[in-house]
Amino acid sequence: MNEDRELNRKLKEAVWVCRSLFDRGKTSGSSANMSFRHGDRIYITAGGTCFGTVEPEDFTPLHMDGTPAGGKKPSKEWPLHMALYKKSESTEAVIHTHSTYSVLWSFVPGTEERDCIPEHTPYLKMKLGTVGMIPYEKPGSPELFAAFRDRADQSDGFLLKQHGPVVPGKSVMDAFFCLEELEESARVAWELYRAGLDGKR
């Protein structure tokens, strides 16, 4: 019974996070996915899920080798999530969105591959750490998953070029806070870049 209550708590938090991101324009349509770890499984949003209408039953369980454990068909981008769970046992949730400013920033030339978002404010480093840039590959493709796995150990969070952020967290809410800080940092960096300023003090 305690296990059931804990799973229900995580599902409730995950639904809130999804709807909050959608309601505030941080994602649109069915362009995002999220997951959390529970026991020896992860629960990930089903393929085609809209964050604005997500329900607990839209989270489908996978074994840690990626095989389905029942429920709906998982998001096709589940290998991105699995790479971060396998990287660190402390990772308890992962969120991927196509948020506007992160995508815009991914087009800026000359960014550092292992730490691509400037430290204009201290909060991104405090909350998440470094953000690695993953070279563009077709969304959902084996090439994208291979490129992501190759760089998973090099940074703390990630920005898929022309695609969007992938952020791990120590809980559902921690992943949410890290994603929020990444997107806000990308917004500040983009606005300074567009104004021709470097933001240094």
N, C-alpha and C positions, 0 to 999 in steps of 0.2 A: 504493500500500500504506500509506503514512503517513496519507493521508486516511481510509482504512478504519479504521486503528488509532485515530485521533483520534475518529471517529464512535463507535466501539465504547466508547471511554473515556467519552464523554459519555453514552451510553446506559446504561452501567453505573452512573454517578453518579446519573442521573435515576431509575433503578429503585430505587436505595438510598434516595434522598430520598423518593420516593413511599411506599415501604414503611415507612420510619421515621415519617413523618407519620401513616400509618394505624395503625401498631402502638401509637402513643402517644396515640391518640384525637384527633388534630388535624384529622381528617376522617373521614367514614364513607360507606359505600355507594359510589355513583359520583358523589359530590357535589363532586369537585375535578378540576382539570386543570392540566397544566404543559407547558411547551415550552422548547426551546432552539434557538439559531441554529447552523447548521453550513453554512459557505459561503454560497451564495445561497438557502438554504432554511431554513425552521424545521421542527422536528419536534415535533409536539404529540400529547398523548394522544388516542386515539380516543374517539368518543362512547360513553358507557356504561362506560368503563374504571373499575375499582375500583383504588385505589392499593394496596390490600392484596395484590392478585394480579397486578399489572402485570408485563409482560414486555417486553423490548426491541422485539418486533414490534408492541406496542400503541402505539408512537410512529409517527405517520404524517406524511410530508413534505408541506409546502405550499410553493409558490412565494411570493415576497414580495408578490404581488398577491392572495394568498389562494386561488388555484386549486390543486386537488390535484395532487400529483406522484407519485401511486401510493399503495399501501397502503390501510388501512382508512379509513372515514369519520371525519373529524376531529371533535373536540369542537365543539358548536354555538357555544361561546363563544370561538372562535378570533379574532374581531375585537377582543376586549379585548387579547389578546396582541399582535396585529399593530399596534395603536395604539402600544404601548410600543416595539416594534422600530423603527417609523417615527419615533418621537419622538427616539430617540438611538441612534447607531451603537455606543455602548458597552454597550447592553443585549444580553446574550447568553443570558438565560434569564428566564422569567416563571412565577410560580406563583399559582394562585387556589384558595383553599379556602373552606369554610363554617365555619371554626373558631369554637368556642363563644363565647369572650370578646370577640372582635372583633365578632361579630354582636350580642351583648348590648350592647356599648358603642355600637353604631350606633343604638340606641333612645334613648340619653340626649339630652334636649333641650338646645339652646343651645350645641352644640359649634361650633368654628370650621370653616368650610367648607373652607379650604385647609390646615388643620393641626388635625385633629379629636381627636388623642390627646394628653393633657397630658404635659408633660415632667417627670413625677415622678422618673424616673431619667434619667441622661444618655445611656443606651445606644441608644435608638431614633434620636435625632438623629445620634449618632456612626456608627451602622451604616447607617441608611436615609435619614433626613432627615424631611421633613414628610409627613403622611398626609392626603390630601384625601378629603372625604366626597362620594360620588356619590349624588344623590337616587335614591329607589327607582323602578325601572322593572322590568317583568316580566323575569325571567332569560331570556337568550337572545333578547331582542326587539331590533328595530332601534332602538327608543327608548332602550334601555339603552346600546347601542353608540354612539349619537349623543351621549348625555349624557356618556359616558366620553371620547369624542374631544374634546368641547368643553372638558374640564377636564384633559386629559392633560398640558398644559404648565404647570399651576399648582402641582403638588405632585410629590413624589418617589415615594411609594407611595400606594395608594388603598384606601378602604373603601367597598364598595358597601352602601348602607343596607339593612338587613334581609337581607343576602345574604352578605357576607364580603370578605376582603382580596384585592387583586391587587397583587403585588409584583414589580418587576423586579430583576435582578442582573447583575453583570459576569461571572458564570459560574453554572453550575448550583448550586454550593455557596454562592456569595454570595447568590443569590436565596433559598436555604434559610435561611441565617443571618438575612437581613433579615426573612423571614416569621416566624421563631421570635421575633425581637425584637419585632416588631409585636404578635404574639399575647400575649407576656408583658407588654408594656406595657399592652395592653388589659385584661389580667387584673388588674394592679396598679391601674389607673384604676377599673375596675369595683368592686373590693373596697373601695377608699377611698370611692367614691361611695355604695355600699350602706351603708357604715358612717357616712355623713354627714360625712366628712372630705374636705378638698381636697388633702391630701398635701403642702402647701407647707411648706418648712422655715423 
